[in-house]
Amino acid sequence: MNHNKILEAIEAQHWDVEDTFVPEGIAFVDNEQLMMIRNHQSTSIYANKIVKFRHIKDIVKGIEEVYRFYEAQAFAWWIGPQEPPELLDYLLSNGWYCIDQYEGLALSLEDWEPQRIRHQVREVLTDKEIRELISVSAEVWDYDLPSRKAAFKERKMYIRLPERRGHYFIAYSIKGIPVAYGNDRLSADGSVLYLKGSATLKNYRNQGYYSDLVRFRLNLAKQMGAQWATVQARIGTSEPILKTLGFKGYGLYRHLVRK
């Protein structure tokens, strides 16, 4: 793939979802200029987000459309290398600030040799495992109770979906404690593995859990015939780990919220 195609594959994780999976309470705007998601049942900015904004001719008009869509609900704005260059400066001058920076990374799976997994990793399938998944992600991302309930309902609905292309995984400590999670999804044509949310509990970091979750998913993806793996990786945390595994950088993404 050329550079632009790889950028599209990196960003497509936000909108390349199964047509039959639209959880209750989810609203989308999805067109060539704008992609934004609103979850009426969750207050999390990770569930309410703008992931594409291409209003090059009239940025102010596009931003007004965004505010009308979200009304008073909190949301986040992802700004990547394909957004209008002046968008970032405009938002920073109008009450927004950057809470995180990510790098768009990609790996050709033709070059990936399956690797050994040191820790126990299990795919999430049962209600018990879904609760373990939510407990880890809620502690890492500070979900409130409504967000926890919404996340459990959505994960359970998704896992039961016959046409699902994605998976959730948990890594366990030697004592069987769930300490890290990761999820992914294959592209509609099966050629790209999107590595999505993944994190490790604070007391278990720097022990190889994150890396094993990545290796586990890449091993499976290669078995399934995927040709690429892509991810938006947090700079300074997951980004350097993924680069040691062979991922290469293709662009910077900023995660903004309003003051």
C-alpha positions in Angstrom: 0.0 0.0 0.0 1.1 3.6 -0.7 1.3 6.2 2.1 -2.2 7.6 1.6 -3.7 4.1 1.5 -1.9 3.2 4.8 -3.3 6.4 6.4 -6.8 5.4 5.3 -6.3 2.0 6.8 -5.0 3.5 10.1 -8.1 5.8 10.4 -10.7 3.3 9.1 -10.7 1.5 12.5 -13.1 4.2 13.6 -15.8 3.6 10.9 -15.1 0.2 9.2 -17.6 -1.7 11.4 -20.1 -4.4 10.8 -23.3 -3.1 9.2 -25.5 -5.1 11.5 -23.9 -3.8 14.7 -25.3 -0.5 15.8 -25.8 -0.5 19.6 -28.8 1.1 21.1 -28.2 4.8 21.8 -25.5 5.2 19.2 -25.9 8.0 16.6 -23.5 8.5 13.6 -22.8 11.2 11.1 -20.9 9.6 8.3 -20.1 11.3 5.0 -17.1 12.3 2.9 -16.4 15.4 5.0 -17.4 14.4 8.5 -17.4 11.3 10.7 -18.6 11.6 14.3 -20.1 9.2 16.9 -22.4 10.0 19.8 -23.3 7.5 22.5 -26.3 8.7 24.5 -25.8 6.0 27.2 -22.1 6.9 27.9 -20.4 10.0 29.2 -16.9 8.7 28.1 -15.1 10.9 25.6 -13.7 7.6 24.1 -17.3 6.7 23.1 -18.2 10.2 21.9 -15.7 11.4 19.3 -15.1 13.1 16.0 -12.7 11.0 13.9 -12.9 12.7 10.5 -13.3 16.4 9.6 -12.6 17.5 6.0 -14.5 20.8 5.9 -11.7 22.5 4.1 -13.8 25.3 2.5 -15.6 26.4 5.6 -14.2 25.2 8.9 -16.5 27.4 11.1 -19.6 26.0 9.4 -18.4 22.5 9.9 -17.7 23.1 13.6 -21.2 24.6 14.1 -22.6 21.3 12.7 -20.5 19.4 15.3 -21.8 21.4 18.2 -25.4 21.0 17.1 -24.9 17.2 16.9 -23.4 16.8 20.5 -25.5 19.6 22.2 -24.3 19.6 25.8 -22.7 16.1 25.8 -18.9 15.9 26.3 -16.9 14.6 23.3 -13.4 14.4 22.0 -11.8 15.4 18.7 -9.2 13.4 16.9 -7.1 15.4 14.5 -4.8 13.6 12.2 -2.5 14.3 9.2 -5.5 14.4 6.7 -7.4 17.2 8.5 -7.3 20.8 7.3 -4.0 22.3 8.7 -5.7 25.3 10.2 -8.2 23.2 12.2 -5.9 22.5 15.1 -4.9 26.2 15.6 -8.6 27.2 15.4 -9.7 24.7 18.1 -6.7 25.5 20.4 -7.7 29.2 20.2 -11.3 28.4 21.0 -11.4 26.5 24.2 -9.9 23.1 23.2 -6.7 21.5 24.5 -4.7 18.4 23.7 -4.8 15.5 26.2 -2.9 12.9 24.3 -0.8 12.4 21.1 -0.8 9.2 19.0 1.2 8.0 16.1 -0.4 6.2 13.2 1.5 2.9 12.8 1.4 0.0 10.4 3.1 -3.4 10.0 3.2 -5.6 6.9 2.2 -9.1 8.1 4.1 -10.6 5.2 7.2 -9.7 7.3 5.7 -11.0 10.6 7.0 -14.3 12.0 4.6 -15.8 14.6 6.1 -15.4 18.1 5.9 -17.2 21.4 3.4 -15.9 24.0 4.7 -15.9 27.6 1.5 -15.0 29.5 -1.9 -16.5 29.5 -4.1 -14.7 26.9 -7.8 -15.7 26.4 -10.5 -14.4 24.0 -13.5 -12.9 25.8 -16.6 -14.9 25.2 -18.5 -15.4 28.5 -20.3 -13.0 30.8 -17.6 -13.5 33.4 -14.9 -12.6 30.9 -16.8 -9.6 29.8 -17.0 -8.4 33.4 -13.2 -8.9 33.7 -12.7 -7.0 30.5 -14.8 -4.1 31.8 -13.1 -4.1 35.2 -9.7 -3.6 33.6 -10.7 -1.0 31.1 -12.8 0.9 33.6 -9.9 1.2 36.0 -7.5 2.3 33.3 -9.8 4.8 31.6 -11.8 5.9 34.7 -15.3 4.9 33.5 -18.2 6.0 35.7 -21.0 3.6 36.5 -23.3 4.5 33.5 -20.3 4.1 31.2 -19.5 0.7 32.7 -23.0 -0.5 32.3 -23.2 0.7 28.7 -19.8 -0.9 27.9 -20.9 -4.3 29.3 -24.1 -4.2 27.3 -22.3 -3.2 24.1 -19.5 -5.8 24.4 -22.0 -8.6 25.1 -24.2 -7.6 22.2 -21.1 -7.5 19.9 -19.7 -10.9 21.0 -23.0 -12.5 20.2 -23.1 -11.0 16.7 -22.8 -13.8 14.1 -21.1 -11.5 11.5 -18.6 -9.9 13.9 -15.1 -9.3 12.6 -13.6 -8.3 16.0 -12.4 -9.8 19.2 -11.6 -8.9 22.8 -8.8 -10.5 24.7 -7.6 -10.6 28.3 -4.1 -11.3 29.6 -3.9 -12.9 33.1 -1.3 -12.8 35.8 0.3 -16.1 37.0 -2.4 -16.0 39.8 -5.2 -15.8 37.2 -5.9 -12.1 37.8 -7.1 -10.2 34.7 -4.5 -7.4 34.3 -4.6 -6.3 30.7 -6.9 -6.3 27.7 -6.8 -5.7 24.0 -9.3 -5.7 21.1 -9.1 -5.8 17.4 -11.2 -6.0 14.3 -10.6 -7.2 10.7 -11.4 -4.9 7.8 -14.4 -5.7 5.7 -12.3 -7.3 3.1 -10.1 -9.2 5.7 -6.9 -7.6 4.5 -6.2 -5.3 7.5 -6.2 -6.0 11.2 -7.1 -2.9 13.3 -5.5 -3.0 16.7 -7.8 -1.0 18.9 -8.1 -0.2 22.6 -5.5 -1.9 24.8 -4.1 -1.2 28.2 -2.6 -2.8 31.3 -3.3 -2.1 35.0 -0.8 0.2 36.6 0.8 -2.4 38.9 1.4 -4.8 36.1 3.0 -2.6 33.5 6.5 -3.2 32.1 6.0 -7.0 32.5 5.3 -7.9 28.9 1.5 -8.2 29.1 0.9 -5.5 26.4 3.5 -7.0 24.1 2.0 -10.5 24.5 -1.5 -9.2 23.6 -0.1 -7.7 20.5 1.8 -10.8 19.5 -1.2 -13.0 20.1 -3.4 -10.9 17.8 -0.8 -10.6 15.1 -0.2 -14.4 15.1 -4.0 -14.9 14.7 -4.3 -12.3 12.0 -1.6 -13.8 9.9 -3.3 -17.2 10.3 -6.5 -15.6 9.0 -4.8 -14.1 5.9 -4.6 -10.4 6.9 -1.8 -8.5 5.1 -1.5 -5.5 7.3 -1.9 -4.4 10.9 -2.6 -0.8 11.8 -3.0 1.1 15.0 -3.2 4.6 16.5 -0.6 4.3 19.3 -0.1 6.6 22.3 3.3 8.3 22.0 5.6 7.3 24.8 3.6 4.2 25.9 2.3 1.8 23.3 4.1 3.5 20.4 7.7 2.6 21.3 6.7 -1.0 22.2 5.0 -1.5 18.8 8.0 -0.1 17.0 10.2 -2.7 18.7 7.8 -5.3 17.2 8.3 -3.9 13.7 5.6 -1.2 13.3 6.5 1.9 11.3 5.1 5.5 11.8 2.9 7.3 9.2 1.5 10.4 10.9 0.6 12.2 14.1 -2.9 12.2 15.7 -3.9 14.6 18.5 -6.7 13.9 21.0 -8.5 17.1 22.0 -11.2 17.9 24.5 -12.9 21.1 25.5 -12.0 23.0 28.7 
